[in-house]
């Protein structure tokens, strides 16, 4: 079923590539490998797989059902399914606002990545001393002009795809970029595994160490499972409204989940064997990408520059596929205000670049770093809101609507494609996972995020 704008994905494969592109982002490439190693490697991996399949994917399926059944943007989808309860539209509005804030901070980080790709391509990173990479990143990220230019270029690329439409823009680009992303990642894995001492990196990533799997680690696995699948921000409701009517929602969700998980694993295989082979610290966290990995690349000699270019290109593509989905969700909403697709995309882009610029200027020693809100810079505040509070709140309200408010018959009708697909899994999916397990898990993540923050 297409939305009321008449747009939709032309095939199940296109839908899977687009939604997988949304799920696969910067967090898969560097955050997942880092927390996997930190919290017990293979032990964390086992817990993460369980959470992804039985909680994260449940949320994704719920949003797909809401989107396809209503054929509307997130704010209109809820009242369309429950006309007598119009107040639910504010859950959709909260999701879109969350999407807007996430896009702003995502653009800043994506701009950093684009800059590092350019510096790798031109050879500038190769000329920096190992001890100077921390200061190099600090000076770049805290400056005013260059980061904003990178944000503007990245946003322009994203908007260009959105203006092309759903099938000729998002779907076509996703079909191209996702296979390229996988090929680049596999190439990096092959090279990383051939380095002397690579086995130590694999052991760090995969060897089960249950002594490190603390309660904090379990919550980290749950949070990563929820957030890495792009649930709780309206994106999957939008993409659900574009799904073909004969698309099997369970199979599509499973494929997207597997793609998301596989790329996270491959990223770890590409990164940590190289980090260990070059004697670097694997616990670099977010700084691993911009301060530790460039040192690793430089230590490889001539091949290191190729490795660096490929890695930051890969990271830029992953960022682009996620940014496309965020901008599309907001564009679809604005399209209903008679602005048209192009006008809506440009309007959202102009609005979000102002917030992204403000966040960029407030980072580190930026020109607005002295401006504080609740003791935090604007960048840190947005990071906290979008990382630990807003997505789980929106996801919690969405799963409550899906499991306790939406008509059960409508859910069965969508999942079974009007009785054409067998859904023997429905009792487990709906009565246990969607109505009990997922809401409780989201509540735990939300409370832990607020207390821990």
SULWO-V548089 format. One line per field, one symbol per residue. burial: + if it has 24 or more other ideal C-beta (glycine too) atoms within 12 Angstrom, else -. A space follows every 50 residues. Layout:
burial->???
//
This chain:
burial->+++-+-++++-++++++++++++++++++++++++++++++++++-+++- ++++++++++++++++++++++++++++++++-----++-++++++++++ ++++++++++++++++++++---+++-+-+--+--++--+++++-+++-+ +++++++++++++++++-+++++++-++-+++-++-+++-+++-+--+-+ ++-+++-----++---+++++++++++++++++++++++++++++-++++ ++++++++++++++++++++++++++++-+-+-+--++++++++++++++ ---++-++++++++++++++++++++++++++++++----+--++++++- +++-++++++++++-+--+-------++++++++++++++++++++++++ ++++++----+++++-+-----+-++--++--+++-+++-++++++--+- ---
//
